[in-house]
Amino acid sequence: SVTTTDLAAYPTTSDSIFQTALTIVPTVKSTEVKQLYSRKALSYYRGGYLPTLTLYGSLNTNYYSLDLKETSVANVQTGLNTGYYVQGSNASVLYDKTNYNSEKVSWGDQFTANKSPQIGLQLNIPILNNLRARNNVRTAKVNLKTAEFNNNTARLTLQQNVEQAFQYMLLAYKQYKFYTEQSDAYSESFRITNIKFGEGVVTADVYINSKQRADAAATNLAAARYAYIFRTKVLDYYQGRLAIP
């Protein structure tokens, strides 16, 4: 015979299962994230009513591939016929002349020489702002209310599903206990009938009827057993304890 101790009653309450399910069921977590996003979006758009102070800066420079610089090479003396007589002779007047070479200005030198830094502060004070801030805030409020409604609906639906599954589990356990007691009773009755049939006290019809009742009770017990196990697995799913191969 099978006793009621084979399968124990489920060791938790429906409220405990629901509280756990809130933290792991994807549909509820999704609506919670959307609600949080909508609340953050509302705060962001409300910031459109406030003045903003912006610090900005820039650094510009230029480079010219044809930019050249000249460098002196050497000083040389050269003569120039002035047409004047110096000490009674037509002599050349000597003077210094500097020779130069031209070369491209490097990128680094041009970066330093041509750079133009800029830094400043900009204050923006919204007045009407084409009513964009007001319209954005109104839209964000509607989106937040929608997200809150969807989250409440998801939570309520989950609570109803958990409570329904829990009640189905309780009913399955009661049926399991009933068929366990019935199977025990019919098994014991068949044991006695079998002894009497062996001693010739009862007829074959009585023996067959007793065995049929015992077999039917055992079948009902097996069905009730697996029905209860299935209902407990549904509750395990809501708690994240269902192992899926």
Secondary structure, DSSP 8 states (H G I E B T S, - for coil): ---TTSS---SS-HHHHHHHHHTT-HHHHHHHHHHHHHHHHHHHHHGGGS-EEEEEEEEE----TT-EEEEEEEEEEEEEEEEEEETTEEEEEEEEEEEEEEEE--HHHHHHHH-EEEEEEEEE--S-GGGHHHHHHHHHHHHHHHHHHHHHHHHHHHHHHHHHHHHHHHHHHHHHHHHHHHHHHHHHHHHHHHHHHHTTSS-HHHHHHHHHHHHHHHHHHHHHHHHHHHHHHHHHHHTT-----
